[in-house]
Structures are given as C-alpha cells and as structure tokens.
Amino acid sequence: MRLPRYNSTLIKGSRMNLIAKVRKPTSIFLAVLFLMAPAFHQPASAAMVGTEVLLAPNHNPDSRAYLCGLLSRKDLQRKLVLYGIDPDEARARIQGLSDEELAMIAPILADLPAGGDGTGFAVVVGIVILLVAIVVEYLSEVKMFPQLHSDEETQ
C-alpha cells in the first residue's frame, strides 16, 4: 500500500512554512546560548574552617557603621524625635551594643522594605495595567468594553 504524496503547493503558507522560517534563528539563538553558558558558571570552592574561626565573635564593624549611617538620615532623626528619642542617645546606645546584638539586628534591618509595605508598587502596577487596557481598547478593532464607546462608533 502506497502512502499518498503531498503536493508542495498545499504546504506553502501553512504552519510548516512558519516552522521552516523560525527553525534557523531559533537554532542559532540556542547555539549561542549554550556556548555562553560556561561564561556565567563559577566553580565551587571549598576549604577547611578552623574551630577558632567558628568560635570567635563576629567583629563586624560594618553593622555598627550601617546603623550609625541610618541615624544620620534626617527623616529618621525626625521620626525618632517624634517618638521622643534623642538621636544622640540612640547613637550612644548603638555604640554600646554587643557583637551578638549587632549580628541579630543588622540582618533584620537589611531585609526590611526600603519604601514601605509595597502598596505603592501595587498601585503603580495597577495604573500601568489600566493604561495598557485603555490603549488596547481604543486601538483594537474588537472592543472589550462596548459601554465605553458611543453608539455611532460601535455600528
């Protein structure tokens, strides 16, 4: 039993033609991507850690400097005064913190969001989505919200 032969004119303009057009750029992109993959790779390194390094207190001057740097900000000083705390007294208390207390406080402050609780970001994303929907609505042939258009436009 012979299988029917397909006419090449039936294939023109079909999905096969699209696949043939996309095949070469896709293969070039993937080849370049695979060749660049080792450039982003960093080899792992391991070393022995001594007991004295693990038992030594964490003398991290960056934590203390980071907290004092936070206290030098004017908006934070105003907020401290609003709560009834003198900024100089807060700076003195930071200098009196032990290394264990600094190691406990600094990562918590570093993980806090800088701009608040994230509602500003949600509002901006909502506005962008709304603007995109409005642009698509007025530039598209198919109207998603027909109540926004007058009767002359929809007919």
C-alpha positions as a Markdown table, in Angstrom:
| # | Residue | x | y | z |
|---|---|---|---|---|
| 1 | Met | 0.0 | 0.0 | 0.0 |
| 2 | Arg | 1.4 | 3.3 | -1.0 |
| 3 | Leu | 1.0 | 6.4 | 1.0 |
| 4 | Pro | -0.3 | 9.5 | -0.8 |
| 5 | Arg | 2.2 | 12.1 | -1.8 |
| 6 | Tyr | 1.6 | 15.6 | -0.5 |
| 7 | Asn | 1.5 | 18.4 | -3.0 |
| 8 | Ser | 4.1 | 21.1 | -2.1 |
| 9 | Thr | 1.6 | 23.8 | -3.0 |
| 10 | Leu | -0.6 | 22.7 | -0.1 |
| 11 | Ile | 2.2 | 23.2 | 2.3 |
| 12 | Lys | 3.0 | 26.8 | 1.2 |
| 13 | Gly | 1.6 | 29.3 | 3.6 |
| 14 | Ser | 0.9 | 26.7 | 6.2 |
| 15 | Arg | 2.4 | 26.0 | 9.6 |
| 16 | Met | 5.2 | 24.0 | 8.0 |
| 17 | Asn | 6.4 | 27.2 | 6.2 |
| 18 | Leu | 6.3 | 29.1 | 9.5 |
| 19 | Ile | 8.3 | 26.3 | 11.3 |
| 20 | Ala | 10.9 | 26.4 | 8.5 |
| 21 | Lys | 11.2 | 30.2 | 8.9 |
| 22 | Val | 11.7 | 30.0 | 12.6 |
| 23 | Arg | 13.9 | 27.0 | 12.8 |
| 24 | Lys | 17.2 | 28.7 | 11.8 |
| 25 | Pro | 17.0 | 31.8 | 14.0 |
| 26 | Thr | 15.9 | 29.6 | 16.9 |
| 27 | Ser | 18.8 | 27.1 | 16.4 |
| 28 | Ile | 21.3 | 30.0 | 16.2 |
| 29 | Phe | 20.0 | 31.6 | 19.4 |
| 30 | Leu | 20.1 | 28.3 | 21.2 |
| 31 | Ala | 23.7 | 27.6 | 20.0 |
| 32 | Val | 24.9 | 31.0 | 21.2 |
| 33 | Leu | 23.1 | 30.5 | 24.5 |
| 34 | Phe | 24.7 | 27.1 | 25.1 |
| 35 | Leu | 28.1 | 28.5 | 24.1 |
| 36 | Met | 27.7 | 31.4 | 26.5 |
| 37 | Ala | 26.6 | 29.2 | 29.4 |
| 38 | Pro | 30.1 | 28.5 | 30.8 |
| 39 | Ala | 30.8 | 32.2 | 30.9 |
| 40 | Phe | 28.2 | 32.5 | 33.7 |
| 41 | His | 29.4 | 29.5 | 35.6 |
| 42 | Gln | 31.7 | 29.9 | 38.6 |
| 43 | Pro | 33.4 | 26.9 | 40.0 |
| 44 | Ala | 32.7 | 26.0 | 43.6 |
| 45 | Ser | 35.5 | 26.2 | 46.1 |
| 46 | Ala | 35.7 | 24.6 | 49.4 |
| 47 | Ala | 38.2 | 24.9 | 52.3 |
| 48 | Met | 38.5 | 23.8 | 55.8 |
| 49 | Val | 37.2 | 26.1 | 58.5 |
| 50 | Gly | 39.0 | 26.0 | 61.8 |
| 51 | Thr | 37.3 | 25.9 | 65.2 |
| 52 | Glu | 38.8 | 29.2 | 66.3 |
| 53 | Val | 37.1 | 30.9 | 63.3 |
| 54 | Leu | 33.7 | 29.5 | 64.2 |
| 55 | Leu | 34.0 | 30.3 | 67.9 |
| 56 | Ala | 35.4 | 33.8 | 67.5 |
| 57 | Pro | 32.8 | 36.6 | 68.0 |
| 58 | Asn | 31.7 | 38.2 | 64.8 |
| 59 | His | 33.6 | 41.5 | 64.8 |
| 60 | Asn | 31.6 | 43.2 | 62.1 |
| 61 | Pro | 32.3 | 46.9 | 62.1 |
| 62 | Asp | 30.1 | 47.3 | 59.0 |
| 63 | Ser | 27.0 | 46.6 | 61.0 |
| 64 | Arg | 27.7 | 49.3 | 63.5 |
| 65 | Ala | 28.6 | 51.7 | 60.8 |
| 66 | Tyr | 25.5 | 50.8 | 58.9 |
| 67 | Leu | 23.2 | 51.5 | 61.9 |
| 68 | Cys | 25.0 | 54.8 | 62.6 |
| 69 | Gly | 24.6 | 55.7 | 59.0 |
| 70 | Leu | 20.9 | 55.1 | 59.3 |
| 71 | Leu | 20.8 | 57.5 | 62.3 |
| 72 | Ser | 22.5 | 60.3 | 60.2 |
| 73 | Arg | 19.4 | 60.4 | 57.9 |
| 74 | Lys | 17.3 | 63.5 | 58.6 |
| 75 | Asp | 13.9 | 61.7 | 58.1 |
| 76 | Leu | 14.9 | 59.0 | 60.6 |
| 77 | Gln | 16.0 | 61.6 | 63.1 |
| 78 | Arg | 12.7 | 63.5 | 62.8 |
| 79 | Lys | 10.9 | 60.2 | 63.3 |
| 80 | Leu | 13.0 | 59.4 | 66.4 |
| 81 | Val | 12.2 | 62.9 | 67.9 |
| 82 | Leu | 8.5 | 62.3 | 67.1 |
| 83 | Tyr | 8.7 | 59.1 | 69.2 |
| 84 | Gly | 10.6 | 61.0 | 72.0 |
| 85 | Ile | 14.0 | 59.5 | 71.4 |
| 86 | Asp | 17.1 | 61.7 | 71.2 |
| 87 | Pro | 19.2 | 60.8 | 68.1 |
| 88 | Asp | 22.5 | 61.3 | 70.0 |
| 89 | Glu | 21.2 | 58.9 | 72.8 |
| 90 | Ala | 20.3 | 56.3 | 70.1 |
| 91 | Arg | 23.7 | 56.6 | 68.6 |
| 92 | Ala | 25.3 | 56.1 | 72.0 |
| 93 | Arg | 23.1 | 53.0 | 72.6 |
| 94 | Ile | 24.2 | 51.6 | 69.2 |
| 95 | Gln | 27.8 | 52.0 | 70.2 |
| 96 | Gly | 27.1 | 50.1 | 73.4 |
| 97 | Leu | 25.5 | 47.1 | 71.6 |
| 98 | Ser | 27.4 | 43.8 | 71.9 |
| 99 | Asp | 28.5 | 41.9 | 68.8 |
| 100 | Glu | 25.8 | 39.3 | 69.2 |
| 101 | Glu | 23.1 | 42.0 | 69.4 |
| 102 | Leu | 24.5 | 43.7 | 66.3 |
| 103 | Ala | 24.6 | 40.4 | 64.5 |
| 104 | Met | 20.9 | 39.9 | 65.4 |
| 105 | Ile | 19.7 | 43.4 | 64.5 |
| 106 | Ala | 21.6 | 44.2 | 61.2 |
| 107 | Pro | 20.1 | 41.4 | 59.1 |
| 108 | Ile | 16.6 | 42.3 | 60.2 |
| 109 | Leu | 17.0 | 45.9 | 59.2 |
| 110 | Ala | 18.6 | 44.9 | 55.9 |
| 111 | Asp | 15.6 | 42.8 | 55.0 |
| 112 | Leu | 13.0 | 45.4 | 55.7 |
| 113 | Pro | 11.5 | 47.1 | 52.6 |
| 114 | Ala | 13.0 | 50.5 | 51.9 |
| 115 | Gly | 9.9 | 52.2 | 50.7 |
| 116 | Gly | 7.2 | 50.9 | 53.0 |
| 117 | Asp | 4.9 | 47.9 | 52.7 |
| 118 | Gly | 4.7 | 47.6 | 49.0 |
| 119 | Thr | 1.3 | 49.3 | 48.4 |
| 120 | Gly | 3.0 | 51.9 | 46.2 |
| 121 | Phe | 4.3 | 49.2 | 43.9 |
| 122 | Ala | 0.9 | 47.6 | 43.7 |
| 123 | Val | -0.7 | 50.9 | 42.8 |
| 124 | Val | 1.9 | 51.6 | 40.1 |
| 125 | Val | 1.3 | 48.1 | 38.6 |
| 126 | Gly | -2.5 | 48.7 | 38.7 |
| 127 | Ile | -2.2 | 52.0 | 36.9 |
| 128 | Val | 0.1 | 50.5 | 34.2 |
| 129 | Ile | -2.4 | 47.7 | 33.6 |
| 130 | Leu | -5.2 | 50.1 | 33.4 |
| 131 | Leu | -3.3 | 52.3 | 30.9 |
| 132 | Val | -2.5 | 49.3 | 28.7 |
| 133 | Ala | -6.1 | 48.2 | 28.8 |
| 134 | Ile | -7.3 | 51.7 | 27.7 |
| 135 | Val | -4.7 | 51.9 | 24.9 |
| 136 | Val | -5.7 | 48.4 | 23.6 |
| 137 | Glu | -9.4 | 49.2 | 23.9 |
| 138 | Tyr | -9.1 | 52.3 | 21.7 |
| 139 | Leu | -6.6 | 50.9 | 19.2 |
| 140 | Ser | -8.2 | 47.5 | 18.7 |
| 141 | Glu | -10.9 | 46.6 | 16.2 |
| 142 | Val | -12.6 | 44.3 | 18.7 |
| 143 | Lys | -14.0 | 46.3 | 21.6 |
| 144 | Met | -13.6 | 44.7 | 25.1 |
| 145 | Phe | -15.8 | 47.3 | 26.8 |
| 146 | Pro | -18.6 | 48.4 | 24.4 |
| 147 | Gln | -20.1 | 50.6 | 27.1 |
| 148 | Leu | -17.2 | 53.0 | 26.8 |
| 149 | His | -18.0 | 53.8 | 23.2 |
| 150 | Ser | -20.8 | 55.8 | 21.8 |
| 151 | Asp | -23.4 | 54.2 | 19.6 |
| 152 | Glu | -22.1 | 55.7 | 16.4 |
| 153 | Glu | -18.7 | 54.1 | 16.9 |
| 154 | Thr | -20.0 | 50.6 | 17.6 |
| 155 | Gln | -22.2 | 50.4 | 14.5 |
